[in-house]
Amino acid sequence: MRYCIYCGKQIKENQKFCPYCGKSQEKSSSVPAENKNSGDRGTGKSEQGEQNNRGGKGSKKPLLIVIIIVIAALAVGAILVWKTGLPGDLSFDSDDQTESMEDDEDKSGDDSSDEDLSAEEEESTEEEEEAENGEYELTLDSEELTLTNSGEMKKISVTTTMEDDSEIVWTSSDEAVATVDEDGYVTAVSSGEAVITAECGTLSASCTVICDIEEEEEEGELISAESVKLENITASATSQLDDWNDKTYGPANLFDDDLSTAYVEGVDGVGVGEGLTISLKEDYYLDKIVWYPGYQASSDLLGKNGYPTELTFSFPDGTTVVSKVTGNINPGTGVAVSIPEGVTTNVIYVTIDAAVEGSKYDDTCISEMEIYGIGIE
């Protein structure tokens, strides 16, 4: 017996087409057990047999299995995600927590910086208030100063409880009477009265300078009719340049009345700190000293060699006088310094405080020195 492979109806063995559904029977000579069972059940419905052979309801089983596998995979994935954390930016781990804590610390640090800045501003305000309330002080060593000679120079010293690097600004109320430099050196200019003021922030202190200067005499005359240029002067130096050919550079050249010779210090550099000791034959009331900076034998030598820009003259009684070079130096240019009244001595100490080097040599030179005084009877 044969059955139609499509509708499941019983047909003859030699039939090539089903007399019920009309379909060719050449594809298969047997019918699945399910179709046989259907035939046995006698459904008699060709559509149902055709659906069974095409996998109608039976084909839903693989789909159900696929759905179950997908659901299981999703469940497993959910469990893994739950255990390992969320992916990407949504994950939460200890590093993120650490970064968050660091951010909080940074914010705390910023707050500390703001507090430090606020503390500094408060401290600055307190300093200003202290200065206004008199807790900081600025004082001068003299409240009044008298100068009797034009060009005479004296230093005013300042004491302050402000910071060491606080800048002191000096001013003169009348520079036609007296001037003051940045270091507090006051120089007499003409007769009169001027107020020298030192300022540091909100603090200030003043000194009254009285210049009682005699009328200047004609150029070339001595300051006093009794004052004379001293002779028989000897000198020694802390250093001197070695002699070269027939040239000598010792301190004796200072008192030979010859601008073509010069004393030249002998240390490396411009000789700041080097000094001279000048000896007079007896005690004199000193009047003034005129010195000639540089090697004044010629303009060429003057330019090539260095010269002092500041000298300090010291005396055994403690008196000191500072002499500075201002303006250009030419052959024959001398710098006069007045000696305070009452200085009596037979020895003078000279120190090079500052100097400039020449265009070719850094040797510091002084061509000549003249000392004027009054003999003691």
C-alpha positions as CSV (number, residue, x, y, z in Angstrom):
1,M,0.0,0.0,0.0
2,R,1.1,3.6,-0.6
3,Y,0.0,6.9,0.8
4,C,0.1,10.3,-0.8
5,I,3.1,12.1,0.4
6,Y,1.1,15.4,0.6
7,C,-2.4,14.6,1.7
8,G,-1.8,11.2,3.3
9,K,-4.6,9.4,1.5
10,Q,-4.2,5.8,0.5
11,I,-3.4,5.3,-3.1
12,K,-2.5,2.5,-5.4
13,E,1.1,1.3,-5.7
14,N,1.5,2.2,-9.3
15,Q,-0.2,5.6,-9.2
16,K,2.1,8.5,-10.0
17,F,-0.4,11.2,-9.0
18,C,-2.7,11.3,-6.0
19,P,-6.3,11.1,-7.1
20,Y,-7.3,13.3,-4.1
21,C,-4.8,16.1,-4.2
22,G,-3.5,15.6,-7.7
23,K,0.2,15.9,-6.7
24,S,3.1,13.9,-8.1
25,Q,4.2,11.0,-6.0
26,E,7.7,10.6,-7.6
27,K,9.5,12.5,-4.8
28,S,9.0,9.8,-2.2
29,S,7.6,6.3,-2.0
30,S,6.9,6.4,1.7
31,V,5.0,8.6,4.1
32,P,6.2,9.8,7.6
33,A,4.8,8.0,10.5
34,E,3.0,11.1,11.5
35,N,1.1,11.1,8.2
36,K,0.3,7.5,8.6
37,N,-1.1,8.3,12.0
38,S,-3.1,11.1,10.6
39,G,-4.5,8.8,7.9
40,D,-5.3,6.3,10.6
41,R,-7.0,9.1,12.5
42,G,-9.0,9.7,9.4
43,T,-8.9,13.5,9.4
44,G,-9.8,13.6,5.8
45,K,-8.6,17.1,5.5
46,S,-6.0,17.6,2.7
47,E,-5.0,21.1,4.0
48,Q,-4.1,19.7,7.4
49,G,-2.0,16.9,5.8
50,E,-0.2,19.5,3.7
51,Q,0.6,21.7,6.7
52,N,2.0,18.7,8.5
53,N,4.3,17.8,5.6
54,R,5.5,21.4,5.3
55,G,6.3,21.6,9.0
56,G,3.1,23.7,10.1
57,K,2.7,23.3,13.8
58,G,5.7,21.0,14.1
59,S,8.0,23.9,12.9
60,K,7.2,26.0,15.9
61,K,9.3,23.8,18.2
62,P,12.7,25.0,16.9
63,L,11.5,28.7,17.2
64,L,10.5,28.1,20.8
65,I,13.9,26.6,21.5
66,V,15.6,29.6,20.0
67,I,13.5,32.0,22.1
68,I,14.3,30.0,25.2
69,I,18.1,30.2,24.4
70,V,17.9,34.0,23.8
71,I,16.1,34.5,27.1
72,A,18.6,32.3,28.9
73,A,21.5,34.3,27.2
74,L,20.0,37.6,28.3
75,A,19.5,36.3,31.8
76,V,23.2,35.2,32.0
77,G,24.3,38.5,30.5
78,A,22.2,40.4,33.1
79,I,23.8,38.3,35.9
80,L,27.3,39.0,34.6
81,V,26.6,42.7,34.3
82,W,25.3,42.8,37.8
83,K,28.4,41.1,39.1
84,T,31.0,43.0,37.1
85,G,29.4,46.5,37.0
86,L,27.8,48.7,34.4
87,P,29.7,49.3,31.1
88,G,31.3,52.5,30.0
89,D,30.6,55.8,31.9
90,L,27.8,54.2,33.9
91,S,30.2,51.9,35.7
92,F,31.2,52.6,39.3
93,D,34.5,51.5,40.6
94,S,37.1,52.5,43.2
95,D,39.1,54.6,40.7
96,D,36.2,56.9,40.1
97,Q,35.6,57.1,43.8
98,T,39.3,58.0,44.3
99,E,39.1,60.7,41.6
100,S,36.0,62.1,43.2
101,M,37.8,62.2,46.5
102,E,40.8,63.9,44.9
103,D,38.5,66.5,43.3
104,D,37.1,67.2,46.7
105,E,40.6,67.5,48.1
106,D,41.5,69.9,45.2
107,K,38.5,72.0,46.0
108,S,39.6,71.9,49.7
109,G,43.1,73.0,48.5
110,D,41.6,75.9,46.5
111,D,39.7,76.9,49.6
112,S,43.0,76.8,51.6
113,S,44.7,79.0,48.9
114,D,41.9,81.5,49.1
115,E,42.3,81.4,52.9
116,D,46.1,82.0,52.6
117,L,45.5,84.9,50.2
118,S,43.0,86.4,52.5
119,A,45.4,86.0,55.4
120,E,48.2,87.8,53.4
121,E,45.8,90.6,52.5
122,E,44.8,90.8,56.2
123,E,48.4,90.9,57.3
124,S,49.2,93.6,54.7
125,T,46.3,95.6,56.0
126,E,47.5,95.1,59.6
127,E,51.0,96.4,58.6
128,E,49.5,99.5,57.2
129,E,47.3,100.0,60.3
130,E,50.4,99.4,62.5
131,A,52.3,102.0,60.5
132,E,49.4,104.5,60.9
133,N,49.1,103.7,64.6
134,G,52.8,104.3,65.2
135,E,53.8,100.7,65.8
136,Y,56.4,101.1,63.0
137,E,59.0,103.8,63.3
138,L,61.4,105.7,61.1
139,T,64.0,108.1,62.7
140,L,67.0,110.1,61.6
141,D,70.2,110.4,63.5
142,S,70.0,114.2,63.3
143,E,67.2,116.7,63.5
144,E,69.3,119.6,62.5
145,L,72.5,119.8,60.4
146,T,74.8,122.8,59.7
147,L,77.1,123.0,56.7
148,T,79.5,125.9,56.3
149,N,81.2,125.3,53.0
150,S,79.9,124.9,49.5
151,G,80.2,121.3,48.4
152,E,80.6,120.1,52.0
153,M,78.9,116.8,52.4
154,K,77.5,114.9,55.4
155,K,75.5,111.7,55.7
156,I,72.2,111.4,57.5
157,S,71.5,107.9,58.8
158,V,68.0,106.5,59.0
159,T,66.7,103.8,61.4
160,T,63.4,102.0,60.7
161,T,61.5,99.1,62.1
162,M,60.0,98.3,58.7
163,E,61.3,95.4,56.6
164,D,65.0,95.5,55.7
165,D,64.3,95.8,52.0
166,S,61.9,98.7,52.4
167,E,62.9,101.5,50.1
168,I,63.9,104.9,51.6
169,V,63.1,107.9,49.4
170,W,65.1,111.1,50.1
171,T,63.9,114.6,49.1
172,S,65.1,118.2,49.6
173,S,62.7,121.0,50.0
174,D,65.1,123.4,48.3
175,E,67.9,121.9,46.1
176,A,69.3,125.4,45.5
177,V,70.4,125.3,49.2
178,A,71.1,121.6,49.7
179,T,70.8,118.4,47.8
180,V,70.5,114.8,49.0
181,D,71.3,111.6,47.2
182,E,69.6,108.1,47.5
183,D,72.0,107.1,50.3
184,G,71.3,110.1,52.5
185,Y,74.4,112.2,51.7
186,V,73.5,115.9,52.0
187,T,75.6,118.4,50.0
188,A,75.7,122.1,50.6
189,V,75.0,124.3,47.6
190,S,74.4,127.9,48.9
191,S,73.5,129.7,52.0
192,G,69.9,129.1,53.3
193,E,67.8,126.5,54.9
194,A,66.3,123.3,53.5
195,V,64.4,120.4,54.9
196,I,65.7,116.9,54.0
197,T,62.9,114.3,54.3
198,A,63.2,110.5,54.3
199,E,60.1,108.5,53.4
200,C,59.3,104.8,53.7
201,G,55.7,103.9,52.9
202,T,53.5,106.0,55.1
203,L,56.3,106.9,57.5
204,S,58.6,109.9,57.2
205,A,61.2,111.8,59.2
206,S,62.9,115.2,58.5
207,C,66.1,117.0,59.2
208,T,66.6,120.8,58.9
209,V,69.8,121.6,57.0
210,I,71.3,125.1,57.6
211,C,73.8,126.1,55.0
212,D,75.9,129.1,56.3
213,I,78.4,129.5,53.4
214,E,80.8,132.3,53.0
215,E,80.8,134.1,49.7
216,E,82.9,132.3,47.2
217,E,86.1,133.9,46.2
218,E,87.4,134.2,42.7
219,E,88.5,131.0,41.0
220,G,92.1,130.1,41.8
221,E,92.2,131.8,45.2
222,L,92.4,129.9,48.4
223,I,89.4,129.5,50.6
224,S,91.2,131.4,53.4
225,A,93.9,134.1,53.0
226,E,96.0,132.1,55.5
227,S,95.4,128.8,53.8
228,V,98.4,127.6,51.8
229,K,99.2,124.6,49.7
230,L,101.2,122.2,51.8
231,E,104.5,120.8,50.8
232,N,106.9,118.1,51.9
233,I,104.1,115.5,51.8
234,T,104.8,111.8,51.7
235,A,102.4,108.9,51.1
236,S,102.1,105.1,51.1
237,A,99.5,102.9,49.4
238,T,98.0,99.5,50.0
239,S,98.9,98.6,46.4
240,Q,100.5,100.1,43.3
241,L,101.0,99.1,39.6
242,D,104.5,97.7,38.9
243,D,106.9,100.1,37.2
244,W,107.2,99.8,33.4
245,N,110.2,101.0,31.5
246,D,110.9,104.4,32.9
247,K,107.4,104.9,34.2
248,T,106.6,104.7,37.9
249,Y,103.1,104.5,39.4
250,G,103.7,105.0,43.1
251,P,101.8,107.4,45.5
252,A,104.7,109.9,45.3
253,N,103.3,110.9,41.9
254,L,100.4,112.5,43.7
255,F,102.5,115.4,45.0
256,D,105.0,116.1,42.2
257,D,103.0,119.0,40.6
258,D,102.9,117.0,37.3
259,L,99.7,115.8,35.7
260,S,101.6,113.7,33.3
261,T,102.3,111.2,36.1
262,A,99.8,109.3,38.2
263,Y,99.3,107.0,41.1
264,V,97.9,103.6,39.9
265,E,96.5,101.0,42.2
266,G,97.9,97.4,41.6
267,V,95.1,94.9,42.3
268,D,92.8,93.1,39.9
269,G,89.7,95.0,38.9
270,V,89.1,98.7,39.5
271,G,90.7,98.8,43.0
272,V,87.6,99.5,45.1
273,G,88.7,99.3,48.8
274,E,92.4,100.2,48.1
275,G,93.7,103.1,50.1
276,L,96.4,105.7,50.7
277,T,98.0,107.1,53.9
278,I,99.2,110.7,53.5
279,S,101.6,112.1,56.0
280,L,102.2,115.9,56.6
281,K,105.4,117.2,58.1
282,E,103.5,118.7,61.1
283,D,99.9,119.3,62.3
284,Y,97.8,121.7,60.3
285,Y,94.3,123.1,60.4
286,L,93.1,121.5,57.2
287,D,91.1,123.7,54.8
288,K,90.5,121.7,51.5
289,I,91.8,119.0,49.3
290,V,91.8,119.1,45.5
291,W,92.3,115.8,43.6
292,Y,92.6,115.1,39.9
293,P,90.9,111.8,38.9
294,G,92.3,109.7,36.1
295,Y,95.5,109.6,34.1
296,Q,95.5,113.2,32.9
297,A,98.7,113.1,30.8
298,S,96.5,113.2,27.7
299,S,92.9,112.8,26.7
300,D,93.9,109.4,25.2
301,L,95.4,108.1,28.4
302,L,92.5,109.6,30.4
303,G,90.0,107.6,28.3
304,K,91.9,104.3,28.3
305,N,92.4,104.2,32.1
306,G,90.0,104.1,34.9
307,Y,89.5,106.6,37.7
308,P,87.7,106.9,41.1
309,T,84.2,108.2,41.1
310,E,84.1,108.4,44.9
311,L,86.8,108.8,47.6
312,T,86.4,108.9,51.4
313,F,88.9,111.1,53.4
314,S,89.2,110.1,57.0
315,F,91.0,111.8,59.9
316,P,92.2,110.6,63.3
317,D,89.5,112.5,65.2
318,G,86.8,110.4,63.4
319,T,85.8,113.0,60.9
320,T,85.1,111.6,57.4
321,V,84.4,113.5,54.2
322,V,83.1,111.8,51.0
323,S,84.0,113.3,47.6
324,K,82.2,112.3,44.4
325,V,82.9,112.9,40.8
326,T,80.0,114.4,38.8
327,G,80.1,115.3,35.2
328,N,82.8,114.6,32.6
329,I,86.5,114.5,33.3
330,N,89.0,116.3,31.1
331,P,92.8,116.9,31.5
332,G,93.2,119.6,34.1
333,T,89.9,118.8,35.9
334,G,90.1,118.8,39.6
335,V,87.6,117.9,42.3
336,A,87.6,120.1,45.4
337,V,86.4,118.9,48.8
338,S,86.1,121.2,51.8
339,I,87.3,119.9,55.2
340,P,85.0,120.6,58.2
341,E,86.2,123.4,60.4
342,G,88.4,122.3,63.4
343,V,90.1,119.3,61.8
344,T,93.7,119.4,62.9
345,T,96.0,116.6,61.9
346,N,99.2,115.5,60.3
347,V,97.8,112.3,58.7
348,I,95.0,111.7,56.2
349,Y,93.6,108.4,55.1
350,V,92.1,108.0,51.6
351,T,89.9,105.1,50.5
352,I,88.6,104.3,47.0
353,D,84.8,103.7,47.4
354,A,83.8,103.5,43.7
355,A,85.6,103.6,40.3
356,V,85.0,103.1,36.6
357,E,87.3,101.3,34.3
358,G,88.8,102.8,31.1
359,S,88.2,101.7,27.5
360,K,91.4,99.6,27.5
361,Y,92.5,99.2,31.2
362,D,90.7,98.6,34.5
363,D,93.5,100.3,36.4
364,T,92.3,103.2,38.6
365,C,94.4,106.3,38.4
366,I,94.8,109.6,40.3
367,S,97.1,112.1,38.7
368,E,97.6,114.7,41.4
369,M,96.4,115.8,44.9
370,E,96.7,119.2,46.5
371,I,96.2,119.8,50.3
372,Y,95.6,123.2,51.7
373,G,95.8,124.1,55.4
374,I,96.9,126.6,58.0
375,G,100.0,126.2,60.1
376,I,99.6,126.0,63.9
377,E,101.8,128.6,65.8
